[in-house]
Amino acid sequence: MAMQVTSNKPHSKQLNEVRIVTALVVNLVETYSSRGAYKGAISAWRVSSDMANKISTVIGVYKSQVVVVIEGCQLKLSTPDANELHDDGCDGRYFVVGGDVYEDTKAWLKPHPWLFKSLASVQGPRYLSLEEANQIPSGSVILK
């Protein structure tokens, strides 16, 4: 199923570019780095309910470098009962459940071609198609 968006920003309302959305790119700021890349990446993210159902991969970026990839995951609405990291700031946000985790600190155990690759950090989450995400190793992906 294709979705039309003009931007890879999660809340873009203009429609004119066709792209299948499957990956969510999240910027892991320093406050999340204290939890580690994985816990930072599974935190609650503000995405639309329509988009939450289309995400199967989460890519965590810290200081312009991919530090965690979670493939085959789902996004679930964050509630105090469902998300151990839930707080008042998580209301209306989605958190990551399940999937295969590839982390920078465990890359020697479970490597992934996107780990350690450069990907410019931007404020707020962004969407990529799987085709676009597969271009991360080449360095040709530019987030807007």
PESULBEL-V38885 format. One record per helix or strand. SS is the DSSP state (2 for helix, 1 for strand). FROM is the first residue (numbers start at 1). TO is the last residue. Records with the same first field share a line. If there is no record, write none. Layout:
BEGIN
SS=FROM-TO  FROM-TO
END
This chain:
BEGIN
1=3-4  9-9  18-19  23-27  45-45  57-62  65-71  74-77  94-97  100-103  118-118  126-128
2=30-33  37-42  49-52  88-90  104-106  130-133  136-138
END
